[in-house]
Amino acid sequence: MLDLTDPSFVENPYPAFAAARAQAPVQWDDGLGMWLAYGHAEANAVLRTRALGRIWTDRAPAERFGQFNLIHRNAILEMEPPDHTRLRRLISAAFARGHVERLRPWVEQLAGELVDGMVERSTAGEPVDLFTGMAEQLPVEVIAELLGVPQADRPLLRPWSNAIVKMYEYGRTTQTEDAAETAAAEFVAYLRDLAAQRRQAPGEDLLTHLVTARDADGDRLTEDELVTTCILLLNAGHEATVNVTGNGLLALLQHPDQLARLRADRSLLPTAIEELMRFDSPLQLFERTATADVEVGGVTVEQGQKIAALLGSGNHDPAVFDAPDTLDVGRTENPHISFGAGVHFCIGAPLARVELQASFGALLARTSVLELAGEARRRPEFVIRGLAGLPLTLQR
C-alpha cells in the first residue's frame, strides 16, 4: 500500500514503484480504495480502454463547491465520447488556426530574456531561483498570450490555478477546498467577462477563436464549456510545464554528464525533453472508473470500481525502457505516457514542447555555468509532482 503522505515516498517514489511492480503490475490499494496500475502496458491500457471512463461526480455539498463543480463538469478532461468527441473537435478547430507556431519565436525570445535576467542577478551575487526567475513566469505568460489576457491581469492567473489544482490531491484540508472554490469562482467570473469583450471586439487570439468556433453542423461551445476550456488550458498546461522544467533541470544537474552531453550537442534537445518528462513525470496518477467489468493486467476491475494509471511507474518499467532509472538525453525509444494516451492525450502537448524546448534551449545557450546554489525544495503533494524551489548559480 502506498503512503502518499510519507515525505520520503513523495521525495522519491520510484523505488517503491519498482518493488510493487515486481510483485504484480496491477494491485488493489486499501488506503486509496482503488486498483493501481504499476506497469507500462497496464497503465497504458487504463488510459486507452473505453470501458474505463473518466467519470466526473460533483463534489458535495453542491452549494459549497458550485463553481469548482461547474468547471470540472464541463471540462474535456472529465468527459467521455460522444461528449468528449464533440468538445475536442471544437477546441481542435480553434487550435488549428496556427496559434502554437505563431507563438514559437515569441516564446523563444521570452525564455531568453528570463534567463538573461537570472544570469544578471546571479552575477551580481543575488540568490536566484528557477521558479520565480523563469519556470513559473514563462508558461503563464504563454497561456495568457495565447488567450489574449491583458498584461495587467496576468498576475492573477497562477494563484488561481495553484489553488484549484490542489483539489486533485489526497488528504485535502477544509481550508484547501475553500481556497479552491474561491479561486474557481473568481476565475470563472473573470473569463466570462473577457469572453464577452471578445464577442464585442474579436482579436486574433485563441479565446476569440474559441468564442467563434463552429463545427460542420454549426455546433459551438457553450459559455460554461468555453470558460472551462480556458481554465483547463492554464491549469493543466502551465502546471505540467512548470514541473517538467523544475524536475528536469534538477535531474540534469544531478547528472552532469548528461548536462555536458546536451551542451555539446544541442540537436539532442527534442529527445532530451521527452526523456526529462519520462524520467520524473509531472503527473503521477490519473484515475478512471469502470463502466463495466474489465480485465487489466490479470485482475478484474468491477463496474463502479476505480483504477489509476501510475504514470511515473509506467515510465520506469524495465519491460519497456532499457535501464529505466538511467537518465539518457539521447534516448530515442521512448514511448512515455506523461502526456496521457488515447482520447485523453494532452491537447496542449505541442505547446508544452515548444515552451520546454525554448526554456532549456535558453538555459543552455545563455549560460556557461549552471549549478545548484543550495538544496532543491520538493512540494509535499504526490499527484502533481514538482519542486517548490531550485536555487541556482548562473554565469554567462
C-alpha positions as CSV (number, residue, x, y, z in Angstrom):
1,M,0.0,0.0,0.0
2,L,1.3,3.4,-0.9
3,D,1.6,6.1,1.7
4,L,1.1,9.3,-0.3
5,T,1.8,11.4,2.9
6,D,5.2,9.9,3.6
7,P,7.8,12.6,2.9
8,S,10.4,10.0,1.8
9,F,8.0,8.5,-0.7
10,V,7.0,11.9,-2.1
11,E,10.6,12.8,-2.4
12,N,11.4,9.7,-4.5
13,P,8.5,7.3,-5.2
14,Y,10.4,5.3,-7.9
15,P,12.0,2.6,-5.6
16,A,8.5,1.9,-4.1
17,F,7.1,1.7,-7.6
18,A,9.8,-0.8,-8.7
19,A,9.2,-3.0,-5.7
20,A,5.5,-3.1,-6.2
21,R,5.8,-3.6,-10.0
22,A,8.0,-6.6,-9.4
23,Q,5.2,-8.2,-7.4
24,A,2.3,-7.6,-9.8
25,P,1.6,-5.0,-12.5
26,V,-1.9,-4.2,-11.0
27,Q,-2.7,-4.2,-7.3
28,W,-5.5,-3.2,-5.0
29,D,-4.6,-0.4,-2.6
30,D,-6.7,-0.4,0.6
31,G,-5.7,3.1,1.6
32,L,-6.8,4.7,-1.7
33,G,-9.7,2.3,-2.2
34,M,-8.8,1.6,-5.9
35,W,-6.7,-0.5,-8.2
36,L,-3.3,0.8,-9.2
37,A,-1.6,0.0,-12.5
38,Y,2.2,0.0,-12.0
39,G,3.3,-1.5,-15.3
40,H,3.6,0.5,-18.6
41,A,1.3,-1.8,-20.6
42,E,-1.3,-1.8,-17.8
43,A,-1.1,2.0,-17.2
44,N,-1.4,2.5,-21.0
45,A,-4.4,0.2,-21.0
46,V,-6.1,2.2,-18.2
47,L,-5.7,5.3,-20.3
48,R,-7.0,3.7,-23.6
49,T,-9.6,1.2,-22.6
50,R,-13.1,2.6,-23.4
51,A,-14.8,0.6,-20.6
52,L,-12.7,2.7,-18.2
53,G,-14.2,6.1,-18.1
54,R,-13.2,9.5,-16.7
55,I,-16.5,9.7,-14.8
56,W,-17.0,13.1,-13.0
57,T,-19.1,13.2,-9.9
58,D,-20.0,16.6,-8.4
59,R,-18.3,17.4,-5.1
60,A,-20.8,17.6,-2.3
61,P,-22.3,19.7,-0.9
62,A,-23.2,21.4,-4.2
63,E,-23.7,24.8,-2.6
64,R,-20.1,24.7,-1.3
65,F,-18.4,23.6,-4.5
66,G,-20.7,25.2,-7.1
67,Q,-18.0,26.9,-9.2
68,F,-15.5,24.1,-8.8
69,N,-18.1,21.6,-10.0
70,L,-19.0,23.8,-12.9
71,I,-15.5,24.0,-14.3
72,H,-15.0,20.3,-14.0
73,R,-18.4,19.1,-15.1
74,N,-17.8,20.9,-18.4
75,A,-14.1,20.0,-18.8
76,I,-12.9,17.9,-21.7
77,L,-10.7,16.0,-19.3
78,E,-13.7,14.8,-17.4
79,M,-15.8,13.7,-20.4
80,E,-16.1,10.6,-22.5
81,P,-17.4,10.1,-26.0
82,P,-19.6,11.3,-27.6
83,D,-19.5,14.5,-25.5
84,H,-15.7,14.4,-25.4
85,T,-15.5,13.9,-29.2
86,R,-17.7,16.9,-29.8
87,L,-15.8,19.2,-27.4
88,R,-12.4,18.1,-28.6
89,R,-13.4,18.7,-32.3
90,L,-14.4,22.3,-31.5
91,I,-11.3,23.0,-29.4
92,S,-9.0,21.5,-32.1
93,A,-10.6,23.6,-34.7
94,A,-9.7,26.7,-32.7
95,F,-6.1,25.4,-32.1
96,A,-5.8,24.6,-35.8
97,R,-5.5,28.3,-36.6
98,G,-1.7,28.1,-36.2
99,H,-1.5,29.5,-32.7
100,V,1.3,27.3,-31.4
101,E,3.7,28.0,-34.3
102,R,2.7,31.7,-34.3
103,L,3.9,31.9,-30.7
104,R,7.2,30.0,-31.1
105,P,9.5,33.0,-31.9
106,W,7.9,35.0,-29.1
107,V,8.3,32.1,-26.6
108,E,12.0,31.7,-27.5
109,Q,12.5,35.5,-27.1
110,L,10.8,35.5,-23.7
111,A,12.8,32.5,-22.5
112,G,16.0,34.2,-23.5
113,E,15.0,37.4,-21.7
114,L,14.1,35.5,-18.5
115,V,17.4,33.5,-18.5
116,D,19.4,36.7,-19.1
117,G,17.7,38.3,-16.1
118,M,18.6,35.3,-13.9
119,V,22.2,35.4,-15.1
120,E,22.5,39.2,-14.3
121,R,21.1,38.7,-10.8
122,S,23.3,35.7,-10.1
123,T,26.4,37.6,-11.4
124,A,25.5,40.4,-9.1
125,G,25.5,38.0,-6.1
126,E,21.8,37.8,-5.7
127,P,20.0,34.5,-4.9
128,V,18.3,33.2,-8.0
129,D,15.5,30.6,-8.0
130,L,14.5,28.8,-11.2
131,F,10.8,29.1,-10.3
132,T,10.5,32.8,-9.6
133,G,13.1,33.6,-12.2
134,M,11.6,31.6,-15.2
135,A,9.7,28.4,-14.7
136,E,6.6,29.9,-13.2
137,Q,6.6,33.0,-15.4
138,L,7.0,31.6,-18.8
139,P,4.1,29.1,-19.2
140,V,1.7,31.6,-17.6
141,E,2.8,34.3,-19.9
142,V,2.5,31.9,-22.9
143,I,-1.1,30.8,-22.0
144,A,-2.1,34.4,-21.3
145,E,-0.6,35.5,-24.6
146,L,-2.3,32.6,-26.4
147,L,-5.7,33.5,-24.9
148,G,-5.2,37.3,-25.2
149,V,-5.3,38.0,-21.4
150,P,-4.3,41.7,-20.8
151,Q,-0.8,42.1,-19.4
152,A,-2.2,43.8,-16.2
153,D,-4.3,40.8,-15.4
154,R,-1.7,38.1,-15.8
155,P,-0.5,38.0,-12.2
156,L,-4.0,36.8,-11.2
157,L,-3.7,33.6,-13.2
158,R,-1.1,31.4,-11.4
159,P,-2.6,31.9,-7.8
160,W,-6.0,30.9,-9.2
161,S,-4.5,27.8,-10.8
162,N,-2.4,26.8,-7.8
163,A,-5.4,26.9,-5.6
164,I,-7.7,24.9,-7.9
165,V,-5.2,22.1,-8.7
166,K,-4.7,21.3,-5.0
167,M,-8.2,19.7,-5.2
168,Y,-6.7,16.8,-7.1
169,E,-4.5,15.8,-4.1
170,Y,-5.4,13.3,-1.4
171,G,-5.8,14.3,2.3
172,R,-7.0,17.8,1.5
173,T,-7.9,20.2,4.3
174,T,-11.1,22.3,4.5
175,Q,-9.0,25.4,4.1
176,T,-7.6,24.0,0.8
177,E,-11.0,23.1,-0.5
178,D,-12.4,26.6,0.4
179,A,-9.5,28.3,-1.3
180,A,-10.1,26.2,-4.5
181,E,-13.8,27.1,-4.6
182,T,-13.0,30.8,-4.1
183,A,-10.4,30.7,-6.9
184,A,-12.7,28.8,-9.2
185,A,-15.5,31.5,-8.7
186,E,-13.1,34.4,-9.3
187,F,-11.6,32.7,-12.4
188,V,-15.0,31.8,-13.9
189,A,-16.2,35.4,-13.4
190,Y,-13.1,36.9,-14.9
191,L,-13.3,34.7,-18.1
192,R,-17.0,35.3,-18.6
193,D,-16.2,39.0,-18.7
194,L,-13.2,38.5,-21.0
195,A,-15.2,36.3,-23.4
196,A,-17.9,39.0,-23.5
197,Q,-15.3,41.5,-24.5
198,R,-14.1,39.2,-27.3
199,R,-17.6,38.9,-28.7
200,Q,-17.8,42.7,-28.9
201,A,-14.2,43.2,-30.2
202,P,-12.7,40.0,-31.7
203,G,-9.0,39.6,-31.9
204,E,-6.5,37.0,-33.3
205,D,-6.1,35.2,-30.0
206,L,-7.3,31.7,-29.1
207,L,-10.1,33.0,-26.9
208,T,-11.6,34.8,-29.8
209,H,-11.4,31.6,-31.9
210,L,-12.9,29.5,-29.1
211,V,-15.8,32.0,-28.9
212,T,-16.4,31.8,-32.7
213,A,-15.6,28.1,-33.2
214,R,-18.2,26.1,-35.1
215,D,-18.2,22.6,-36.5
216,A,-19.7,21.4,-39.8
217,D,-23.2,21.2,-38.1
218,G,-23.0,24.7,-36.7
219,D,-22.4,23.5,-33.2
220,R,-20.4,25.7,-30.8
221,L,-19.0,25.8,-27.3
222,T,-21.5,26.7,-24.6
223,E,-20.5,29.6,-22.3
224,D,-19.6,27.1,-19.5
225,E,-17.5,24.9,-21.9
226,L,-15.7,28.0,-23.1
227,V,-14.8,29.1,-19.6
228,T,-13.8,25.6,-18.5
229,T,-11.6,25.1,-21.6
230,C,-9.6,28.3,-20.8
231,I,-9.2,27.3,-17.2
232,L,-8.1,23.8,-18.1
233,L,-5.5,25.2,-20.6
234,L,-4.0,27.2,-17.8
235,N,-4.2,24.7,-15.0
236,A,-3.1,21.6,-16.9
237,G,-0.8,23.4,-19.4
238,H,1.2,25.6,-17.1
239,E,1.4,23.2,-14.1
240,A,2.9,20.4,-16.3
241,T,5.4,22.8,-18.0
242,V,6.5,24.4,-14.7
243,N,7.1,21.0,-13.1
244,V,8.9,19.4,-16.1
245,T,11.2,22.5,-16.1
246,G,12.0,22.1,-12.4
247,N,12.1,18.3,-12.2
248,G,14.0,18.2,-15.5
249,L,16.7,20.8,-14.6
250,L,17.3,19.1,-11.2
251,A,17.7,15.8,-13.0
252,L,20.3,17.3,-15.4
253,L,22.2,19.0,-12.5
254,Q,22.3,15.7,-10.7
255,H,23.6,14.0,-13.9
256,P,26.3,16.4,-15.0
257,D,27.5,14.0,-17.7
258,Q,24.1,14.3,-19.4
259,L,24.0,18.1,-19.0
260,A,27.5,18.3,-20.6
261,R,26.3,16.0,-23.4
262,L,23.4,18.2,-24.1
263,R,25.5,21.3,-24.1
264,A,27.9,19.7,-26.6
265,D,25.1,18.6,-28.9
266,R,22.1,20.9,-28.9
267,S,20.4,18.8,-31.6
268,L,19.6,16.4,-28.7
269,L,17.2,18.9,-27.2
270,P,13.9,17.4,-28.5
271,T,14.8,13.9,-27.4
272,A,16.1,15.3,-24.1
273,I,12.8,17.0,-23.3
274,E,10.9,13.7,-23.9
275,E,13.4,11.9,-21.6
276,L,13.1,14.5,-18.8
277,M,9.3,14.1,-19.0
278,R,9.8,10.3,-18.7
279,F,12.4,10.4,-16.0
280,D,10.5,12.4,-13.4
281,S,6.8,12.7,-14.5
282,P,5.0,15.9,-13.6
283,L,1.7,14.0,-13.2
284,Q,1.9,10.7,-11.3
285,L,-1.6,9.4,-11.1
286,F,-4.7,9.5,-13.3
287,E,-7.9,7.9,-12.1
288,R,-10.6,6.2,-14.2
289,T,-13.8,4.3,-13.3
290,A,-15.0,1.0,-14.8
291,T,-18.3,1.4,-16.6
292,A,-18.4,-2.4,-17.0
293,D,-16.3,-5.3,-15.6
294,V,-13.0,-5.1,-17.4
295,E,-9.7,-7.1,-17.1
296,V,-6.4,-5.2,-16.8
297,G,-3.2,-6.9,-16.0
298,G,-4.8,-10.1,-15.0
299,V,-7.2,-8.6,-12.5
300,T,-10.9,-7.8,-12.9
301,V,-11.9,-4.2,-12.3
302,E,-15.6,-4.4,-11.4
303,Q,-18.1,-2.0,-12.7
304,G,-18.0,1.1,-10.5
305,Q,-14.5,0.4,-9.1
306,K,-11.7,2.9,-9.7
307,I,-8.3,2.2,-11.2
308,A,-5.5,4.6,-11.6
309,A,-2.6,4.7,-14.0
310,L,0.6,5.4,-12.2
311,L,2.3,7.3,-15.0
312,G,5.7,7.7,-13.2
313,S,5.8,4.0,-12.5
314,G,4.9,3.0,-16.1
315,N,7.6,5.4,-17.3
316,H,10.2,3.4,-15.3
317,D,9.0,-0.1,-16.4
318,P,12.1,-2.2,-17.4
319,A,9.9,-4.2,-19.7
320,V,9.6,-1.2,-22.0
321,F,12.6,1.1,-21.2
322,D,16.2,0.0,-21.3
323,A,17.9,1.0,-18.0
324,P,14.8,2.9,-16.9
325,D,16.4,4.5,-13.9
326,T,19.2,6.0,-16.0
327,L,18.8,9.5,-17.4
328,D,19.7,9.3,-21.2
329,V,19.1,12.6,-23.1
330,G,19.7,10.7,-26.3
331,R,17.1,8.1,-25.6
332,T,15.1,7.5,-28.9
333,E,13.0,4.5,-27.9
334,N,10.8,6.5,-25.5
335,P,7.0,5.7,-25.5
336,H,6.5,7.6,-22.2
337,I,2.9,8.3,-21.1
338,S,3.4,11.6,-19.4
339,F,1.1,13.3,-21.9
340,G,-1.5,10.5,-21.4
341,A,-2.8,8.3,-24.2
342,G,-5.9,7.5,-26.2
343,V,-8.7,10.0,-26.5
344,H,-7.4,12.0,-23.5
345,F,-3.9,12.5,-24.9
346,C,-3.0,16.1,-23.9
347,I,-4.3,18.5,-26.5
348,G,-1.7,21.1,-25.4
349,A,1.3,18.7,-25.9
350,P,2.6,20.7,-28.9
351,L,2.6,23.9,-27.0
352,A,4.3,22.3,-23.9
353,R,7.1,21.0,-26.2
354,V,7.6,24.5,-27.7
355,E,7.8,26.0,-24.2
356,L,10.2,23.3,-22.8
357,Q,12.5,23.4,-25.8
358,A,12.6,27.2,-25.5
359,S,13.3,27.2,-21.8
360,F,16.0,24.5,-21.8
361,G,17.5,25.9,-25.0
362,A,17.9,29.3,-23.5
363,L,19.4,27.9,-20.3
364,L,22.0,26.0,-22.4
365,A,22.7,28.8,-24.9
366,R,23.0,31.7,-22.5
367,T,25.0,30.2,-19.6
368,S,28.4,28.7,-19.3
369,V,27.9,27.9,-15.7
370,L,24.7,26.4,-14.4
371,E,24.9,24.9,-10.9
372,L,22.8,24.3,-7.8
373,A,23.3,27.0,-5.2
374,G,21.5,25.1,-2.4
375,E,19.0,22.4,-1.7
376,A,16.1,21.8,-4.0
377,R,12.8,22.0,-2.2
378,R,10.2,19.4,-3.1
379,R,6.4,20.2,-3.0
380,P,4.6,18.0,-0.4
381,E,2.0,16.8,-2.9
382,F,2.2,13.4,-4.8
383,V,-0.2,13.5,-7.7
384,I,1.2,16.7,-9.3
385,R,4.9,16.2,-8.8
386,G,7.1,19.2,-8.7
387,L,9.5,21.4,-6.8
388,A,8.8,24.4,-4.7
389,G,12.3,25.9,-5.2
390,L,15.5,25.3,-7.1
391,P,18.3,27.8,-6.2
392,L,20.8,28.3,-9.0
393,T,24.2,29.9,-9.8
394,L,24.4,31.0,-13.4
395,Q,27.2,32.7,-15.4
396,R,27.2,33.8,-18.9
